[in-house]
Amino acid sequence: MPDQIRIIEVAPRDGLQNEIEVVPTPVKAEFIRSLAAAGLREIEATSFVHPKWVPQLADAADLLTGLGPIPGVRISTLVPNEKGLERAVGLGVQAIAVFTAASEAFVQKNINMTVDESLAVFDRVIQSYRGQIPNGFVRGYLSTVVECPFSGRVSPGRVAELVEKLFELGCDEVSLGETIGVAIPAEVVGVAREVEKVTSQSKIAWHFHDTRGTAIANVSAMLDRGYRSFDSSAAGLGGCPYAPGAGGNLATEDLVYFAERSGLATGVDLEALARCSAPVLQVLGRPATAKSQLAVLAACKSL
């Protein structure tokens, strides 16, 4: 059997969170179902953040209730605090994520806390979650692992220190976010070297943005190093509302194409995946832009 990669699909949450045009709940639910039908086994669906801050995700409870469980698929939600956790647990959510950054300035802009304050919140959230859903999965997001849009370069040593703390708090996995899409492979390798001093590759996922077209190059570098878990977003949806100028997330279509072409199984039907985002893009009033998505759709039209 070919080597495999693991894809964590983040479009329904991270991809849509800063879109002004609100996508109707039934469209989101069908988007998630179609992503699962295309073969994606891990999907971050929404966040229990206050609707005032992210109106797009105000329907989190309705979305999850209407969606229900999807056999063989891990549906996760971002939980920013204890109140969000209470809502998630009330719906029986089996996987949650918490979010901080390696940059103090970024955390202040994003969640109005210091890094240490955010970790203290996560400690309470994770312990409470473990007490109520013992077998639940906890992911920690660590953003700005190479550079911050407000304070510049971030020390790889600082990244490793925070990764270690997130695992000490009880995270099962940490996703390292190259949040503004400026890094080249050598810089990402520098972060990886430090992180590998405190944990194993199997507990780390990478989250790349494609602002300057380097996302796939960074994926390639991490694949060569032995990593097999990557976040991506269908149609390249998303960016970061607190990172001025940041482009979209790495497109899942591009990740699937690159992996399969490299001999790595994904379990994803690329043609089906390329069609998944059409209803969402229609609501947002924009065309598809992910290169592999466009190529697949063009090939289908020519048949």
C-alpha positions in Angstrom: 0.0 0.0 0.0 1.2 3.5 -0.7 2.2 5.9 2.1 -0.6 8.0 3.3 -1.1 11.6 4.4 -3.7 12.9 6.8 -5.8 15.9 5.8 -7.7 18.0 8.3 -10.3 20.0 6.3 -10.8 23.5 7.8 -12.9 25.3 5.2 -16.2 25.3 7.1 -14.7 27.1 10.1 -11.4 28.7 9.2 -12.3 29.2 5.6 -15.6 31.0 6.3 -15.0 32.7 9.6 -14.1 36.2 8.2 -16.5 36.2 5.2 -18.9 39.1 5.5 -21.6 37.4 3.4 -23.2 34.9 5.7 -23.6 31.4 4.3 -26.9 29.9 5.2 -26.8 27.0 7.7 -28.2 24.4 5.2 -25.6 25.3 2.7 -22.8 24.9 5.3 -24.3 21.5 6.3 -24.4 20.3 2.7 -20.8 21.6 2.2 -19.6 19.5 5.1 -21.5 16.4 4.0 -20.1 16.7 0.5 -16.6 17.1 1.8 -17.1 13.9 3.8 -18.5 12.1 0.7 -15.4 13.1 -1.2 -13.3 11.2 1.3 -12.3 13.7 3.9 -12.3 12.0 7.3 -11.5 15.0 9.6 -13.5 18.3 9.2 -13.5 21.3 11.5 -17.1 22.5 11.2 -17.5 25.7 13.2 -16.5 27.6 16.4 -18.4 28.5 19.6 -17.0 32.0 19.5 -19.2 34.9 20.5 -21.5 35.9 17.5 -20.5 39.5 18.0 -16.9 38.7 16.9 -17.6 36.2 14.2 -21.2 36.5 12.9 -20.5 33.9 10.2 -20.4 31.2 12.9 -23.3 32.4 15.0 -25.2 29.3 13.8 -22.8 26.8 15.4 -25.3 25.0 17.5 -27.9 24.8 14.7 -25.3 23.6 12.3 -24.1 20.8 14.5 -27.6 19.8 15.5 -28.8 19.6 11.9 -25.6 18.0 10.7 -25.6 15.1 13.2 -22.8 12.6 13.3 -21.3 11.4 10.0 -20.1 7.8 10.2 -16.3 7.5 10.0 -15.7 11.3 10.1 -14.4 13.3 13.0 -16.2 16.6 13.2 -14.5 19.1 15.4 -15.2 22.6 16.7 -13.0 25.5 17.9 -13.7 26.3 21.6 -12.3 29.7 22.7 -13.3 29.6 26.3 -15.3 27.8 29.0 -18.6 29.2 27.8 -17.9 27.9 24.4 -17.0 24.6 25.9 -20.3 24.4 27.7 -22.1 24.8 24.5 -20.0 22.2 22.7 -20.3 19.6 25.4 -24.0 20.1 25.5 -24.1 18.9 21.9 -21.8 16.0 22.6 -18.9 17.3 20.5 -16.2 14.6 20.3 -13.3 16.8 19.2 -12.4 20.3 20.1 -9.7 22.8 19.3 -8.1 25.7 21.2 -6.2 28.5 19.8 -3.2 30.6 20.7 -0.1 32.0 19.0 3.7 32.2 19.4 3.5 36.0 19.2 2.2 38.1 22.1 1.1 40.9 19.7 -0.9 38.5 17.6 -2.7 36.9 20.6 -3.5 40.4 21.9 -5.0 41.4 18.6 -6.8 38.1 18.1 -8.2 37.1 21.5 -7.3 40.1 23.7 -5.1 38.2 26.1 -1.5 37.5 26.7 -0.1 34.1 25.7 0.1 33.0 29.3 -3.5 34.1 29.9 -4.7 32.1 26.9 -2.9 29.0 28.2 -4.5 29.4 31.6 -7.9 29.4 29.9 -7.0 26.3 27.9 -6.0 24.5 31.0 -9.4 25.0 32.5 -11.2 24.2 29.2 -9.2 21.0 28.5 -9.5 19.7 32.1 -13.3 20.3 32.0 -13.6 18.7 28.6 -11.7 15.6 29.7 -13.9 15.3 32.8 -17.1 15.3 30.7 -16.0 13.6 27.5 -13.0 11.4 28.5 -12.4 10.0 25.1 -12.7 13.3 23.3 -9.9 14.6 21.0 -8.2 17.9 21.8 -6.2 19.9 19.2 -4.1 22.9 19.9 -3.6 25.6 17.3 -0.4 27.6 17.5 -0.3 30.4 15.0 2.5 32.7 13.8 5.2 30.0 14.1 7.5 31.8 11.6 6.5 35.5 11.6 3.9 37.8 13.1 2.3 40.6 11.0 2.6 43.0 13.9 5.9 42.1 15.6 8.0 40.3 12.9 10.1 37.2 13.2 9.3 34.5 15.8 11.9 32.4 17.5 11.7 28.7 16.7 12.7 28.1 20.3 9.7 30.0 21.5 7.5 27.9 19.2 8.9 24.7 20.7 8.4 26.0 24.2 4.8 26.6 23.6 4.3 23.3 21.8 5.6 21.6 24.9 3.2 23.6 27.1 0.2 22.7 24.9 1.0 19.0 25.3 1.4 19.4 29.0 -2.1 20.9 29.2 -3.5 17.8 27.6 -3.6 18.4 23.8 -3.5 15.3 21.7 -2.1 17.2 18.7 -0.7 20.6 17.9 -1.2 22.3 14.5 1.5 24.8 13.6 0.2 27.7 11.7 2.3 29.7 9.2 -0.3 32.3 9.5 0.6 35.0 7.0 2.1 32.8 4.2 5.5 34.3 4.0 7.7 31.4 4.9 10.0 29.4 2.6 11.0 25.8 3.3 14.3 26.6 5.0 12.4 28.7 7.6 9.8 26.0 8.2 12.5 23.4 8.6 14.1 25.6 11.2 10.9 25.5 13.2 10.5 21.8 12.7 14.0 21.1 14.1 13.2 22.9 17.3 9.8 21.3 17.7 11.2 17.8 17.2 13.3 18.3 20.3 10.1 18.3 22.4 7.7 16.0 20.6 7.3 13.5 17.9 6.3 14.3 14.3 3.2 12.2 14.6 1.7 14.7 17.1 2.2 17.7 14.8 0.2 19.0 11.9 1.1 21.9 9.6 -1.2 24.7 8.6 0.1 26.7 5.6 -1.2 29.8 4.0 -0.5 30.5 0.3 -0.1 34.3 0.3 3.1 34.2 -1.7 2.6 30.9 -3.4 4.9 28.9 -1.1 2.4 26.6 0.7 3.0 23.5 -1.5 6.8 24.0 -1.3 6.5 24.0 2.5 4.3 20.9 2.4 6.9 19.2 0.2 9.7 20.1 2.7 7.7 18.7 5.6 6.8 15.5 3.7 10.5 15.0 3.0 11.2 15.4 6.7 8.6 12.8 7.6 5.5 14.7 8.5 2.1 13.4 7.3 -0.6 15.6 8.8 -1.7 18.8 7.1 -4.5 21.3 7.4 -6.1 22.6 4.2 -9.2 24.4 3.0 -11.4 23.4 0.1 -11.2 26.0 -2.7 -8.4 27.8 -0.6 -11.1 29.5 1.4 -10.0 31.7 4.3 -7.2 33.8 5.5 -7.0 35.5 8.8 -9.0 38.5 9.9 -6.2 39.5 12.3 -3.4 39.2 9.8 -3.5 42.1 7.4 -2.8 41.0 3.8 -2.8 37.3 4.5 -3.9 35.2 1.6 -6.0 32.1 1.6 -5.3 28.8 3.2 -3.6 26.1 1.3 -6.3 24.6 -1.0 -7.3 21.1 -0.3 -7.5 20.4 -4.0 -3.9 21.4 -4.5 -2.8 19.4 -1.5 -4.6 16.3 -2.7 -3.2 16.6 -6.2 0.4 17.1 -5.0 0.2 14.2 -2.5 -1.3 11.8 -5.0 1.1 12.8 -7.7 3.9 12.2 -5.2 2.7 8.6 -4.6 1.0 9.4 -1.2 -2.6 8.2 -0.7 -5.2 10.7 0.5 -8.4 8.7 0.3 -10.0 11.8 -1.4 -11.8 11.8 -4.8 -10.3 14.9 -6.3 -13.1 15.4 -8.9 -15.8 15.2 -6.2 -13.8 17.5 -4.0 -13.4 20.1 -6.8 -17.2 20.4 -6.9 -17.9 20.6 -3.2 -17.4 24.3 -2.7 -19.6 25.5 -5.6 -22.7 26.3 -3.5 -20.6 28.2 -1.0 -18.7 30.1 -3.6 -22.1 31.0 -5.2 -23.3 32.5 -2.0 -20.0 34.4 -1.5 -20.3 35.7 -5.1 -16.8 34.6 -6.2 -15.3 32.1 -8.7 -13.2 29.1 -7.9 -9.5 30.0 -7.8 -7.6 27.0 -6.5 -5.4 25.8 -9.4 -6.0 22.1 -9.1 -9.7 22.7 -8.6 -9.9 24.8 -11.8 -7.9 22.2 -13.8 -10.2 19.4 -12.7 -13.4 21.4 -13.4 -12.1 22.4 -16.8 -11.2 18.8 -17.6 -14.7 17.7 -16.6 -16.3 20.3 -18.9 -14.2 19.1 -21.9 -15.4 15.5 -21.6 
